[in-house]
Amino acid sequence: MGILQRVFSMTKAAANEMLDKMENPVTMLNQYLRDLDEDIANTERESLHQQAQERAFLAKLSELQQQADYYESKAEQAVAGEREEEARAALEAKLAYADQREETSKLAQLAKQSAFELGLRLESLKEEKIRLHEKRKELVLRMKKTDGATGYSSADYLHGSFASRGFDRIEQKLMEREAQQELSKSPYGVGRDTAGNTQQNEQQSARVEEELQRLLQKKSVS
């Protein structure tokens, strides 16, 4: 039996046990609504946080682009003055800023996508809140009509929503873990072995030389 199926079975059993012990099933629904309000508040906060993250990343992108342009200009000046080593150093700095800009762009996209998905979830939660309020009214009316009657069970009426919330919580945790996994792919702070450093240095040197040849060719044409 898969883990989700076991969780579903446990959730269903817990819901049924709680409902069997309750004299008033509306109390259970009230708890759902309180949990739902908490979910809405948390989702709103996280959505605002992700939107702020996106704005911060976009501001960082602009700053990194300015730095890359600055060192491009410095490299051009060095090439014009036939100072190739100075040009190489400037180009190396330019490429470093360009690489940071690429990574920051990916993080900005992740924040944007997360904010979008949270917006959809928030809309869905608010719609569910309206639906559950209507369901609560209906249940109260049914209880008044059947006051004192035996054999009434709201387990089938409620535990599906309870199970759905359980699965939603699991999905949210998985989404957070997936987001953390994506962010962990960022090169900042990640250790590399010596062989990896050597290969990276060789690739960086090749990129710098390619950029230098581009500027030299540009100079010869003009």
N, C-alpha and C positions, 0 to 999 in steps of 0.2 A: 504494500500500500504506500503510495507516494506521500511526501510530507504534507502537501496541501490537502490531500484527502484526509489525512489523520487530523490535521488542524480543523478541517470542516466538521469531522465527526465529533471532536472534542468540543467545538463551539456549539454544535447542535445539541449535544448532550447537556452542556452547561446551561444553555438557554432553556431547554425543556425542564431541567431540574429547578432552575430559578422560577420559572413560570408556574410550575406545579406547587411551589411553596408560597406563592404570592396570592393574597386574597384579592388584590386589585391589579389586574394587568396594566392599567393605565399608568401606574407608577413606573413600570418598565419602559413604556413609551416616553414618559417624561424624561427618563434618564437618557434615552436615545437622543431626544431633542437637546438636552444639555450637552451631551457629547458632540452632537452635530454643531452646536454653537461654538464649541471649543475648536472643532476642526475648521470651521469657517474663519474664526479669528486667527488661528495659526497659519492657515493658507494665505490669508490677507497679508499677514506680517511677512511671510516668506516671499510672497509675490513682490511686495515693496522692496524687500532686501535684494532680490534678484534684479529688479529694475535699477536700483541704485548701483549694483555691481556692474551692470551693463554700461551705465553712464560713466562710471569710473574707468572701465576698460576703454571706452571710446575716447575719453580725455587722454588716457595713457597712449593710445594709438597715435593721436595727434602729436603728442610730445615726442614719441619715438620717431615719427616721420620727420619732424623738424631736425632732430639730431642726425638722422641719416642724411638728410639734404645738406646739413652743415658740413659733415665730413666729406660728402661728395664734392662740395665746393672747395674744401681744403685740399683734396686730392687733385682736383683740376688745377689749382694754383701751383701745387708742387710740381706737377707734370710740366706746366708752362715754364717753370723755373728750372726744369731738368733735375729735380731733386727726387729721384725715384724711390729712395728708401723712405723719405717723408711721405711720399704718395702712397706707398704700400701700407704704412702705419695708419694713415687716414682712411684708406679703403678697408683695412681690417676692422677699424672702429665702425665704419659705415655698415659693413656686413653684420657686425654684432648687433647693431641697433635694428637692422632689417630682420634678423632672425628673431629678436625679441618682439618685434612688431607682428611677425607671423604667428607666434605663439599667443600673444595677447589678443590677436584677432580671433583665434580659435576659442579662447576663454570668453570673449565677448559674445560669440555665437552661442556658446553653451549657456551663458546667462540669459541671453535673449530667448532661446528655445525653452529654457526652464521657466522663465516668466510667462511665456505663452501657454505652456502646459498647465502652469498653476492657475492662470486666468480661466482656462477651460474647466479645470477642476472646481474652482471657486464658483463659477456659474452653475455647474452641476450640483454642488452642495446646496446652493441657495434654492435651486429648483426642488431639490429633495426635501429641504426644510418646509417649503410651502406644501408639498405633497404630504409630508408626515403630520403637519398641523391639521390638514383636512382629514387625514386618517384618524387622528386622535379624536376629532369631533365625532366622527362616525362611530368610533369604538365606545365613546362615552354614551352616545344615544343607544347603542346596542346593549350596553350594560344596564342602562336604566330600564329598558324593555324586558330584560331577562333577570332583573334583580330577584335574587332568591331561587332562581332556577338552577337545576343541577345538570351536570354533564357539559357545561360550557367550557371550552378550551380555546385559548388564543395562541397556542403554541405555533400552529401552522400559519396563523395570521402575522406573527411577529418574528419568528426565528429566522426567516429568510433575510430580513433586513439586518438582523444581528450578525448572521453569517457574512453578509455582504460587507458589513463594516470590518469584520475580522480580516477578510481578504484584502480590503482597501488598505488596512494598516500594513499588512505584509507587503503589498505592492509598493506602498510609499517607502518602506524600508529598503526594498530592492532598488527603487529609483535613486535613493540617496547613495546607496553603495555603488550603483552604476555611475552616478555623477562623480563620486569620489575617485572611482577607478579612472574615469576620463581625465579628471584634473591631475591625477598622479602621474599621467603620461607627460606632464610638462617637464622640460629639461631642468628647470630651476631646482637646485638643491638635490638633484639625483646624482648619486655617485657613479663614476665610470671607471672601468679598469684601465690599466696601462695600455693594452693593445687598442682599446677603444679610443683613448686619448691620442695615440699615435695616428690612427686612421683619421680621426677628426682633424688633427693638425694638418695632415697631408691634404685633406679635402679643403680645409680653410685656405691653405697656401695656394692651392690650385684656383680657388675662387678669386683670391686677391690678385693673382697673376692675370687671370682672365679679365678682371675689372681694369687692371693697369693697362693691358693691351688695348682695351676698348678706348681708354682715355688717350693713349698714345696715338691710336689711329684717328681719333677725333681731332687731335691736335694737328696731325699731318695734313688732314683734309682741309682744315681751316687755316 
